[in-house]
Amino acid sequence: MSPPRDPSRSRVACSAPVARPRDGARPPIAPLPPRTACGSSASNAPGARASPPGAANPHPVVSPTGSAIGLMPARHRRPSHDPGRRRWLAGGLSAGLLGATPGLQAADTRGADPAGRLVVVFLRGAYDGLSALVPWSDPAYASLRPTIAIPPPDGTPDAALELDARFGLHPALAPVLPLWREGSLAFVPTAGSPDPTRSHFEAQHHWETGLPGHSTEAPGWLNRLIADPARAPDRVRLIGVGEANPRILAGTARARLVQRGEGATRPGVIANERVREALADLYSADDPLGRAFREGMASRLATARELASEARAADNGAAPSATGLALDARHLATLMRNDPALRVGFLSAGGWDTHANQGAARGLLANNFAALGRALVQLRADFNRPDDLIVVLSEFGRTAAENGSRGTDHGRGNALWLIGQRVAGGRVHGRWEGMAAGQLNEGRDLPVLHDFRSVLAQVLVHGLGLPESRLSDVFPGARWDASLDGLVRRA
């Protein structure tokens, strides 16, 4: 792990954790490339987002938005002046950028659907895992959180829902309790990034690129997972609902991007035939921008038609009751069901940065958990094939103790969720050392005992059939964590 960051400096710390396997442990997946100075400072403002990739994308992003359809806006592109970084991206990551996901490719060459689909749900703002996965049996939990602790399980409405002798579930997450009981939901309670940043901007960038400690331009790890120039360029396999250009989807493989909420069912100004004709004339040239616009316009119209039709059938004349993340989940499922080529989906939700008035069994956080629970139940109902997997993650956890504003501040380790038939569910996996002062990171946070990339490696290798030899394409510098073996059953 990198040494603690000097809080007086705003520049990104550029030291990298060195993987030192114990005797008998597997060697690192791949060595981390040499580090260089990052060369720029990063905002620490909550909710700040990393910019899209600096390199021009040879394949336009299929965007359904009414403006700037296609290529990522040039104003967001930042050339890197670091020659070492350029050499690394050109060489060390080339296998990931140009390589296929072997299991998925093999399925495609046989003309059949790839067996599994992956959905990643990102909770932006650092959700409080200690309120979701409640360590009710730890005496330090209630003492550190006098007003926001969830009461231990006792059958009352505001108490935790017992999972085992150590942990319970927040009562607002009751809709997902059946997933635990059927064995399709599991948690890793102390996952996180080896980089010690507490900046939302930096940490989200690290999680989305799969490169902790590196805040310069890089493709998203989901894009590296699916990218393959050998496939037909018109086949889009990535889809994101809710964000304009999420970093995790950026790269050489094209992604279909869908507007958040009810806006996804409306085609916008391009529904007007005159506007459509004028724009088509403006972008009529046979160049990348013109092709991207025409493709994006067609995608936007098709998406609106698909989702409007689905909504009419599901609502049966009534107003939709699902909102927010649950509605986005329904849209994602509809589009992935209608287009079997889409293998990887991405959703996100904000509002998790609960510095003040977080609440306990009721309140701000409880409301967010209720919405999350509805969305996960929706996803599990739609992604229920044997090889479908859902992962829920966040950029870091929150402090073990509540603050003076009855909230929590930026922390380190956090609970990562896995859902699916291949998940060894009904269990909490990995290390848990408790909340006593001597066990906390810097005396304030849950430590990161499992690199998030090592958790996701279990999903990719055992769930999607990715060979271990290809993990360095997706997560350069990560190492296999044998203590998590058994978390996901082999495909």
Buried (B, 14 or more C-beta within 10 A) or exposed (E): BBEEBEEEEEBBBBEBBEBEEEEEBEEBBBEBBEBBEBBEEBBBEBEBBBBBBBBEBEBBBBBBBBEBBBBBEEEEBEEBEBEEBBEBBEEBBEBBBBBBBBBBBBBBEEEEBBBBBBBBBBBBBBBBBBBBBBBBBBEBBBEBBEEBBBBBBEEEEEBBBBBEEBBBBBBBBBBBBEBBEEEBBBBBBBBBBBBBBBBBBBBBBBBBBBBBBBBBBBBBBBBBBBBBEEBEEEEBBBBBBBBBBBBBBBBBBBBBBBBBBBBBBBBBEBEEEEEBEEBBEEBEEEEBBBBBBBBBBBBBBBBBEBBBEBBEEEEEEEEBEBEBBBBBBBBBBBBBBBBEBBBBBBBBBBBBBBBEEBBBBEBBBBEBBBBBBBBBBBBBEBBEEEBBBBBBBBBBBBBBBBBEEBBBBBBBBBBBBBBBBBBBBBBBBBBBBBBEEEBBBEEBBBBBBBBBBBBBBBBBBBBBBBEEEBBBBBBBBBBBBEBBEEBBEEB
